[in-house]
Amino acid sequence: MARFQTNRRIAFAPELLLEIVADVASYPEFLPLCTGARVWDDADLGDGKRSFRASLDIEYPKLRLKETFVSDVIVDAKRLTIRATSSEGPVKHIDNRWLFTVARGGCDIDFHLEYEMASRLLQLAMGSVFEIAVRKVMAAFEERAHYLAKGSLTTS
C-alpha cells in the first residue's frame, strides 16, 4: 500500500479551505485532471458533521488513464477535518484525510493519503506521477482560495 503525507501553510482561514475541499461538485472548475464530479446522499449528521458520496472523473491523457473514483466523505466543520474512503472501482483501498489548523498567517493543511489500486498497472502509473499531481492539486486549492477571496472582496 502506498502512503503519502504533506503539510502546507496557506494564508487563508481554515474554514474557507475546508469549505473549498468539501465542495467536491466544484472540482472540475479548478482541479487539474478532474473532468467531472457528482455528489449524492448528502446527510447532516449533526454537531457540525455531514456525510456524502462523491464521484470524481479523472483523466490523464499522457498515460491514457480515464477513471471514475467513488468515495464516502465525512466533513467535520468543528474539528476542521475531511475524510474520504473508498474500496470500489479502480481502488482496492483509499483513505484520504485532511486536517486544517489555525496557524500564524493562515492555516496549516495536513494532507494524508493511503491507497492501493485494484490494478497493478494503475498502481505503478499512479506512483510514477503521484507526487507531482499532489503538488498541482494543492496549488489548485490555494488558487481557488485566492479566487474566492478576491470575489468576496469585490462583491462587498
Backbone as a chain_set.jsonl record, in Angstrom:
{"seq": "MARFQTNRRIAFAPELLLEIVADVASYPEFLPLCTGARVWDDADLGDGKRSFRASLDIEYPKLRLKETFVSDVIVDAKRLTIRATSSEGPVKHIDNRWLFTVARGGCDIDFHLEYEMASRLLQLAMGSVFEIAVRKVMAAFEERAHYLAKGSLTTS", "coords": {"N": [[0.836, -1.17, 0.0], [0.555, 2.197, -0.87], [1.689, 5.212, 0.623], [1.242, 8.64, 1.399], [2.114, 11.826, 2.577], [1.75, 15.248, 3.291], [2.441, 18.606, 4.313], [1.258, 21.917, 4.374], [1.407, 25.427, 4.495], [-1.001, 27.908, 4.192], [-2.195, 31.119, 3.363], [-4.888, 31.622, 4.364], [-8.071, 31.436, 6.038], [-8.791, 28.5, 7.962], [-11.431, 27.57, 7.835], [-12.408, 28.475, 5.37], [-10.768, 27.026, 3.617], [-11.483, 24.399, 4.282], [-14.117, 24.456, 3.41], [-13.736, 24.78, 0.636], [-12.386, 22.38, -0.073], [-14.342, 20.558, 0.676], [-16.311, 21.068, -1.165], [-16.919, 19.257, -3.422], [-18.386, 19.011, -5.801], [-17.647, 21.229, -7.268], [-15.085, 20.768, -8.159], [-14.346, 20.153, -10.943], [-14.156, 22.706, -12.013], [-11.731, 23.799, -11.269], [-9.746, 21.954, -10.556], [-6.903, 20.198, -11.573], [-6.899, 17.657, -14.072], [-9.392, 16.69, -13.336], [-12.379, 15.9, -14.694], [-15.04, 15.647, -14.239], [-17.61, 15.625, -11.695], [-19.678, 14.419, -9.059], [-22.134, 14.556, -6.496], [-23.943, 12.893, -3.969], [-26.468, 11.547, -1.738], [-26.217, 13.279, 0.46], [-25.978, 14.074, 3.814], [-26.9, 15.496, 6.921], [-25.203, 15.063, 9.81], [-25.322, 16.145, 12.258], [-23.962, 18.186, 14.946], [-22.063, 19.678, 13.518], [-21.158, 17.958, 11.553], [-21.188, 16.331, 8.365], [-22.119, 13.975, 5.85], [-21.452, 12.438, 2.689], [-21.688, 10.87, -0.56], [-19.419, 10.744, -3.238], [-18.375, 11.155, -6.619], [-15.56, 11.26, -8.736], [-14.409, 12.079, -11.891], [-11.51, 11.327, -13.429], [-8.986, 12.19, -15.642], [-6.089, 11.455, -17.371], [-4.444, 12.172, -19.953], [-1.778, 11.756, -20.957], [-0.96, 9.314, -19.927], [-2.966, 7.822, -20.832], [-5.111, 7.389, -19.118], [-8.289, 7.083, -17.722], [-10.526, 7.334, -15.349], [-13.129, 6.695, -12.929], [-13.618, 7.645, -9.683], [-15.121, 6.699, -6.705], [-16.17, 7.826, -3.569], [-16.75, 7.713, -0.011], [-17.506, 10.36, 2.028], [-16.728, 12.289, 4.88], [-17.305, 15.263, 6.453], [-16.159, 17.323, 8.935], [-16.912, 20.092, 10.394], [-16.477, 21.307, 12.862], [-14.154, 20.122, 13.915], [-12.517, 20.655, 11.855], [-11.858, 18.824, 9.773], [-11.625, 16.508, 7.042], [-12.54, 13.444, 5.689], [-12.105, 10.943, 3.336], [-13.03, 7.865, 2.02], [-12.65, 4.771, 0.234], [-13.367, 1.73, -1.511], [-13.909, 0.738, -3.992], [-14.471, 0.328, -7.573], [-11.711, 1.446, -9.464], [-10.143, 1.314, -7.266], [-8.643, -0.448, -4.664], [-8.275, 0.115, -2.036], [-8.628, 3.18, -0.358], [-7.76, 5.868, 1.687], [-8.161, 8.989, 2.61], [-7.183, 11.847, 4.262], [-7.762, 15.089, 5.524], [-6.598, 17.759, 7.446], [-7.163, 20.823, 8.892], [-5.562, 23.484, 10.358], [-5.446, 26.291, 12.474], [-2.983, 28.716, 11.965], [-0.098, 30.838, 12.306], [-0.601, 33.571, 10.31], [-2.433, 32.263, 8.703], [-3.367, 29.116, 7.706], [-2.496, 25.771, 8.472], [-2.282, 22.981, 6.452], [-2.737, 19.6, 6.666], [-2.246, 16.878, 4.812], [-3.06, 13.616, 4.134], [-2.667, 10.465, 2.67], [-3.478, 7.158, 1.956], [-3.246, 4.527, -0.265], [-4.285, 1.888, -2.439], [-4.386, 0.556, -5.535], [-6.733, -1.238, -7.583], [-5.711, -2.459, -9.821], [-2.529, -3.59, -10.772], [-1.047, -2.325, -12.763], [-2.255, 0.229, -12.817], [-1.583, 1.027, -10.247], [1.21, 1.268, -10.472], [1.325, 3.288, -12.412], [0.092, 5.412, -11.044], [1.889, 5.764, -8.948], [4.121, 6.738, -10.297], [3.52, 9.345, -11.05], [2.447, 10.573, -8.894], [3.401, 12.328, -6.75], [3.942, 14.726, -8.091], [1.387, 15.256, -9.087], [-0.055, 15.655, -6.676], [1.154, 17.997, -5.722], [0.284, 19.781, -7.703], [-2.456, 19.64, -7.256], [-2.684, 20.671, -4.619], [-1.757, 23.267, -5.113], [-3.799, 24.09, -6.816], [-6.009, 24.168, -5.063], [-5.171, 26.246, -3.415], [-5.051, 28.366, -5.27], [-7.761, 28.462, -5.868], [-8.767, 29.37, -3.415], [-7.649, 31.949, -3.395], [-9.009, 33.013, -5.605], [-11.739, 32.855, -4.744], [-11.624, 34.441, -2.421], [-10.9, 36.902, -3.506], [-13.15, 37.391, -5.056], [-15.109, 37.647, -3.031], [-14.247, 39.945, -1.843], [-14.604, 41.857, -3.819], [-17.33, 41.911, -4.097], [-18.372, 42.973, -1.804]], "CA": [[0.0, 0.0, 0.0], [1.317, 3.436, -0.95], [1.313, 6.261, 1.586], [1.77, 9.951, 1.082], [1.701, 12.855, 3.518], [2.389, 16.543, 3.096], [1.919, 19.731, 5.078], [1.443, 23.163, 3.648], [0.792, 26.604, 5.125], [-1.673, 28.764, 3.217], [-2.603, 32.359, 4.029], [-6.342, 31.752, 4.405], [-8.698, 30.827, 7.213], [-9.041, 27.075, 7.781], [-12.837, 27.336, 7.483], [-12.525, 28.663, 3.919], [-10.114, 25.906, 2.94], [-12.337, 23.226, 4.494], [-15.271, 24.624, 2.522], [-13.294, 24.54, -0.74], [-12.106, 20.954, -0.25], [-15.606, 19.827, 0.823], [-17.18, 21.372, -2.304], [-16.468, 18.321, -4.458], [-19.09, 19.259, -7.064], [-16.97, 22.31, -7.998], [-13.727, 20.383, -8.547], [-14.0, 20.284, -12.368], [-13.907, 24.108, -12.347], [-10.383, 24.277, -10.932], [-8.8, 20.9, -10.2], [-6.292, 19.566, -12.749], [-7.218, 16.273, -14.415], [-10.761, 16.35, -12.942], [-13.27, 16.261, -15.8], [-16.43, 15.557, -13.798], [-17.818, 15.33, -10.273], [-21.081, 14.27, -8.671], [-22.324, 14.347, -5.065], [-25.281, 12.414, -3.637], [-26.65, 11.038, -0.365], [-25.718, 14.291, 1.394], [-26.725, 13.962, 5.074], [-26.439, 16.244, 8.08], [-25.022, 14.13, 10.919], [-25.39, 16.91, 13.495], [-22.73, 18.594, 15.606], [-21.096, 20.182, 12.542], [-20.696, 16.909, 10.632], [-22.05, 15.885, 7.276], [-21.535, 12.908, 5.039], [-21.992, 12.307, 1.341], [-20.927, 10.06, -1.514], [-18.983, 11.587, -4.348], [-17.578, 10.523, -7.67], [-14.688, 12.144, -9.5], [-13.9, 11.558, -13.158], [-10.131, 11.769, -13.573], [-8.431, 11.825, -16.939], [-4.689, 11.823, -17.551], [-4.206, 11.74, -21.332], [-0.406, 11.297, -21.217], [-0.896, 7.889, -19.594], [-4.214, 7.228, -21.346], [-5.92, 6.983, -17.968], [-9.594, 7.72, -17.541], [-11.143, 6.544, -14.283], [-14.082, 7.326, -12.026], [-13.376, 7.26, -8.298], [-16.267, 6.946, -5.831], [-15.73, 7.852, -2.175], [-17.618, 8.13, 1.082], [-16.831, 11.526, 2.589], [-17.244, 12.876, 6.116], [-16.777, 16.602, 6.711], [-16.386, 17.725, 10.327], [-16.605, 21.523, 10.426], [-15.976, 21.685, 14.192], [-12.768, 19.651, 14.06], [-11.815, 21.082, 10.646], [-11.309, 17.643, 9.117], [-12.355, 15.829, 5.979], [-12.023, 12.097, 5.448], [-12.718, 10.262, 2.2], [-12.596, 6.475, 1.931], [-13.247, 4.014, -0.86], [-12.836, 0.4, -1.844], [-14.645, 0.299, -5.174], [-13.977, 0.791, -8.865], [-10.285, 1.206, -9.702], [-9.453, 1.401, -5.983], [-8.777, -1.542, -3.709], [-8.401, 0.799, -0.74], [-8.13, 4.552, -0.283], [-8.098, 6.591, 2.906], [-7.638, 10.335, 2.411], [-7.549, 12.699, 5.394], [-7.35, 16.485, 5.526], [-6.732, 18.447, 8.721], [-6.906, 22.253, 8.731], [-5.234, 24.009, 11.678], [-5.112, 27.713, 12.516], [-1.539, 28.948, 12.086], [0.283, 32.242, 12.114], [-0.723, 33.997, 8.921], [-3.386, 31.487, 7.91], [-3.795, 27.754, 8.019], [-1.666, 24.625, 8.092], [-3.048, 21.863, 5.892], [-2.095, 18.297, 6.757], [-2.873, 16.008, 3.814], [-2.567, 12.25, 4.306], [-3.339, 9.545, 1.757], [-3.043, 5.771, 1.787], [-4.036, 3.973, -1.363], [-3.89, 0.706, -3.199], [-5.254, 0.455, -6.695], [-7.171, -2.607, -7.88], [-4.848, -2.975, -10.874], [-1.092, -3.379, -10.561], [-0.622, -1.336, -13.756], [-2.714, 1.529, -12.35], [-0.778, 1.347, -9.061], [2.505, 1.738, -10.972], [1.105, 4.575, -13.077], [-0.173, 6.411, -10.001], [3.131, 6.002, -8.214], [5.098, 7.487, -11.099], [3.141, 10.756, -11.212], [1.65, 10.958, -7.74], [3.899, 13.484, -6.011], [3.728, 15.894, -8.946], [-0.05, 15.506, -9.119], [-0.475, 16.221, -5.383], [1.605, 19.389, -5.698], [-0.626, 20.536, -8.561], [-3.753, 19.683, -6.575], [-2.574, 21.619, -3.512], [-1.678, 24.602, -5.716], [-5.13, 24.415, -7.343], [-6.85, 24.575, -3.936], [-4.719, 27.569, -2.986], [-5.522, 29.306, -6.291], [-9.217, 28.576, -5.687], [-8.963, 30.234, -2.248], [-7.371, 33.318, -3.853], [-10.116, 33.403, -6.486], [-12.945, 33.076, -3.944], [-11.393, 35.577, -1.529], [-10.943, 38.095, -4.349], [-14.557, 37.57, -5.411], [-15.877, 38.136, -1.887], [-13.808, 41.321, -1.576], [-15.142, 42.755, -4.827], [-18.788, 41.969, -4.007], [-18.829, 43.627, -0.576]], "C": [[0.891, 1.246, 0.0], [0.777, 4.44, 0.063], [1.968, 7.561, 1.165], [1.241, 10.935, 2.105], [2.46, 14.134, 3.198], [1.699, 17.58, 3.972], [2.199, 20.991, 4.284], [0.751, 24.288, 4.411], [0.251, 27.502, 4.012], [-2.265, 29.952, 3.969], [-4.109, 32.612, 3.96], [-6.868, 31.061, 5.65], [-8.971, 29.347, 6.956], [-10.483, 26.765, 7.378], [-13.07, 27.49, 5.981], [-11.931, 27.474, 3.185], [-10.911, 24.619, 3.105], [-13.528, 23.283, 3.538], [-14.901, 24.32, 1.07], [-13.059, 23.056, -0.989], [-13.4, 20.142, -0.172], [-16.553, 20.047, -0.352], [-16.766, 20.558, -3.528], [-17.125, 18.61, -5.806], [-18.416, 20.346, -7.904], [-15.579, 21.929, -8.503], [-13.428, 20.531, -10.037], [-13.702, 21.723, -12.797], [-12.451, 24.516, -12.133], [-9.348, 23.189, -10.694], [-8.232, 20.228, -11.449], [-6.7, 18.096, -12.859], [-8.647, 15.862, -14.06], [-11.716, 16.848, -14.021], [-14.743, 16.176, -15.421], [-16.505, 15.219, -12.321], [-19.319, 15.27, -10.004], [-21.137, 13.988, -7.176], [-23.756, 13.887, -4.841], [-25.289, 11.866, -2.213], [-26.058, 11.985, 0.677], [-26.591, 14.252, 2.65], [-26.072, 14.789, 6.166], [-26.385, 15.271, 9.247], [-25.122, 14.828, 12.272], [-24.008, 17.252, 14.016], [-21.643, 19.025, 14.609], [-20.578, 19.158, 11.547], [-21.718, 16.664, 9.529], [-21.33, 14.796, 6.498], [-22.181, 12.94, 3.663], [-21.137, 11.319, 0.561], [-20.587, 10.971, -2.675], [-18.237, 10.754, -5.374], [-16.784, 11.613, -8.379], [-14.253, 11.418, -10.762], [-12.522, 12.184, -13.365], [-9.603, 11.272, -14.915], [-7.005, 12.352, -17.027], [-4.262, 11.324, -18.929], [-2.81, 11.2, -21.604], [-0.246, 9.808, -20.933], [-2.122, 7.126, -20.079], [-5.069, 6.661, -20.22], [-7.208, 7.781, -17.947], [-10.357, 6.834, -16.564], [-12.168, 7.378, -13.521], [-13.847, 6.756, -10.641], [-14.595, 7.648, -7.468], [-15.796, 6.834, -4.389], [-16.892, 8.178, -1.244], [-16.858, 9.218, 1.828], [-17.529, 11.964, 3.873], [-16.517, 14.194, 6.338], [-17.151, 16.964, 8.144], [-15.942, 19.18, 10.467], [-16.061, 21.967, 11.78], [-14.514, 21.303, 14.366], [-11.901, 20.023, 12.864], [-11.104, 19.916, 9.973], [-12.231, 17.167, 8.002], [-11.707, 14.466, 5.808], [-12.817, 11.469, 4.312], [-12.145, 8.853, 2.125], [-13.299, 5.802, 0.759], [-12.597, 2.645, -0.975], [-13.599, -0.146, -3.045], [-14.06, 0.887, -6.448], [-12.504, 0.479, -9.017], [-9.465, 1.152, -8.411], [-9.713, 0.148, -5.145], [-9.003, -0.966, -2.312], [-7.876, 2.218, -0.888], [-8.634, 5.171, 1.015], [-7.383, 7.941, 2.821], [-8.128, 11.217, 3.555], [-6.943, 14.089, 5.225], [-7.57, 17.021, 6.926], [-6.296, 19.894, 8.502], [-6.712, 22.84, 10.125], [-4.891, 25.489, 11.572], [-3.61, 27.849, 12.756], [-1.262, 30.433, 11.885], [0.199, 32.576, 10.623], [-1.675, 33.162, 8.088], [-3.715, 30.127, 8.477], [-2.723, 26.748, 7.609], [-2.594, 23.526, 7.608], [-2.195, 20.617, 6.013], [-2.887, 17.37, 5.846], [-2.24, 14.634, 3.928], [-3.361, 11.331, 3.389], [-2.668, 8.187, 1.799], [-3.886, 5.208, 0.659], [-3.409, 2.703, -1.923], [-4.899, 0.56, -4.323], [-5.592, -1.013, -6.959], [-6.258, -3.258, -8.924], [-3.391, -2.637, -10.583], [-0.55, -2.311, -11.52], [-1.025, 0.078, -13.319], [-1.924, 1.974, -11.113], [0.589, 1.896, -9.483], [2.377, 3.112, -11.623], [0.885, 5.679, -12.059], [1.116, 6.759, -9.266], [4.106, 6.874, -8.977], [4.77, 8.972, -11.202], [2.531, 11.357, -9.943], [2.129, 12.235, -7.051], [3.7, 14.777, -6.804], [2.25, 16.257, -8.969], [-0.54, 16.135, -7.818], [-0.035, 17.671, -5.269], [0.68, 20.282, -6.528], [-1.998, 20.688, -7.911], [-3.723, 20.705, -5.445], [-2.51, 23.055, -4.05], [-3.041, 25.029, -6.253], [-6.077, 24.831, -6.227], [-6.459, 25.968, -3.446], [-5.179, 28.642, -3.982], [-7.027, 29.523, -6.171], [-9.52, 29.498, -4.5], [-8.71, 31.691, -2.635], [-8.537, 33.842, -4.691], [-11.375, 33.717, -5.679], [-12.8, 34.269, -3.012], [-11.475, 36.895, -2.316], [-12.39, 38.41, -4.721], [-15.373, 38.118, -4.253], [-15.48, 39.558, -1.53], [-14.445, 42.297, -2.569], [-16.667, 42.863, -4.745], [-19.265, 42.661, -2.751], [-18.842, 45.116, -0.695]], "O": [[1.851, 1.34, 0.765], [-0.425, 4.505, 0.322], [3.086, 7.585, 0.651], [0.064, 10.895, 2.466], [3.648, 14.109, 2.879], [0.527, 17.442, 4.322], [3.226, 21.12, 3.617], [-0.36, 24.116, 4.912], [0.939, 27.809, 3.039], [-2.776, 29.802, 5.08], [-4.547, 33.685, 3.548], [-6.198, 30.213, 6.24], [-9.345, 28.976, 5.844], [-10.728, 25.798, 6.657], [-13.834, 26.731, 5.386], [-12.527, 26.97, 2.233], [-11.005, 23.828, 2.166], [-13.898, 22.277, 2.934], [-15.668, 23.673, 0.357], [-13.49, 22.529, -2.014], [-13.543, 19.143, -0.877], [-17.506, 19.286, -0.519], [-16.321, 21.107, -4.536], [-16.483, 18.466, -6.846], [-18.594, 20.382, -9.121], [-14.958, 22.716, -9.217], [-12.342, 20.998, -10.381], [-13.067, 21.94, -13.829], [-11.982, 25.474, -12.748], [-8.157, 23.494, -10.636], [-8.988, 19.744, -12.291], [-6.826, 17.394, -11.856], [-9.076, 14.776, -14.449], [-11.851, 18.051, -14.241], [-15.605, 16.588, -16.197], [-15.594, 14.61, -11.761], [-20.113, 15.97, -10.632], [-20.291, 13.269, -6.644], [-24.684, 14.422, -5.448], [-24.244, 11.74, -1.574], [-25.466, 11.541, 1.661], [-27.811, 14.382, 2.558], [-24.851, 14.786, 6.321], [-27.411, 14.712, 9.634], [-25.021, 14.182, 13.314], [-23.008, 16.682, 13.581], [-20.457, 18.773, 14.825], [-19.661, 19.449, 10.778], [-22.928, 16.774, 9.729], [-20.101, 14.713, 6.492], [-23.308, 13.407, 3.497], [-20.024, 10.978, 0.96], [-21.363, 11.852, -3.046], [-17.561, 9.781, -5.04], [-17.265, 12.727, -8.591], [-13.784, 10.281, -10.706], [-12.385, 13.404, -13.464], [-9.75, 10.103, -15.271], [-6.745, 13.532, -16.79], [-3.779, 10.2, -19.068], [-2.66, 10.276, -22.403], [0.512, 9.12, -21.615], [-2.295, 5.945, -19.78], [-5.672, 5.595, -20.353], [-7.209, 8.998, -18.132], [-10.779, 5.729, -16.905], [-12.082, 8.605, -13.476], [-13.872, 5.541, -10.443], [-15.049, 8.791, -7.52], [-15.113, 5.878, -4.021], [-17.868, 8.822, -1.628], [-15.706, 9.025, 2.214], [-18.757, 12.005, 3.945], [-15.289, 14.244, 6.404], [-18.323, 16.915, 8.518], [-14.757, 19.467, 10.638], [-15.265, 22.904, 11.846], [-13.727, 22.079, 14.907], [-10.701, 19.747, 12.849], [-9.92, 19.993, 9.644], [-13.441, 17.395, 8.022], [-10.482, 14.345, 5.784], [-14.048, 11.465, 4.326], [-10.929, 8.665, 2.163], [-14.388, 6.204, 0.349], [-11.446, 2.439, -0.59], [-13.9, -1.338, -3.113], [-13.258, 1.82, -6.408], [-12.08, -0.64, -8.73], [-8.249, 0.968, -8.449], [-10.859, -0.257, -4.948], [-9.798, -1.477, -1.524], [-6.812, 2.44, -1.468], [-9.798, 5.01, 1.383], [-6.161, 8.02, 2.944], [-9.331, 11.326, 3.794], [-5.784, 14.244, 4.84], [-8.611, 16.768, 7.533], [-5.206, 20.157, 7.995], [-7.589, 22.715, 10.98], [-4.138, 25.897, 10.688], [-3.042, 27.192, 13.628], [-2.093, 31.175, 11.361], [0.846, 31.94, 9.791], [-1.726, 33.333, 6.87], [-4.263, 29.999, 9.572], [-2.122, 26.861, 6.541], [-3.571, 23.184, 8.273], [-1.066, 20.577, 5.525], [-4.066, 17.111, 6.088], [-1.021, 14.499, 3.83], [-4.589, 11.409, 3.337], [-1.446, 8.077, 1.692], [-5.102, 5.393, 0.634], [-2.197, 2.49, -1.881], [-6.103, 0.456, -4.092], [-4.83, -1.911, -6.602], [-6.061, -4.473, -8.906], [-3.074, -1.514, -10.191], [0.295, -1.499, -11.144], [-0.234, 1.014, -13.434], [-1.631, 3.159, -10.953], [1.068, 2.877, -8.914], [3.214, 3.99, -11.412], [1.438, 6.77, -12.199], [1.387, 7.93, -8.999], [4.84, 7.661, -8.379], [5.672, 9.78, -11.421], [2.143, 12.526, -9.933], [1.326, 13.134, -6.797], [3.329, 15.804, -6.237], [1.897, 17.433, -8.879], [-1.356, 17.055, -7.85], [-0.792, 18.499, -4.762], [0.336, 21.39, -6.118], [-2.625, 21.743, -8.007], [-4.638, 21.519, -5.323], [-3.144, 23.954, -3.496], [-3.403, 26.202, -6.158], [-6.872, 25.753, -6.411], [-7.324, 26.773, -3.103], [-5.644, 29.706, -3.575], [-7.513, 30.64, -6.352], [-10.435, 30.318, -4.575], [-9.474, 32.574, -2.244], [-8.99, 34.972, -4.506], [-12.013, 34.745, -5.911], [-13.751, 35.03, -2.829], [-12.05, 37.876, -1.843], [-12.801, 39.571, -4.701], [-16.242, 38.965, -4.459], [-16.286, 40.304, -0.974], [-14.783, 43.424, -2.208], [-17.241, 43.816, -5.274], [-20.461, 42.924, -2.625], [-19.203, 45.808, 0.257]]}, "num_chains": 1, "name": "protein.A"}
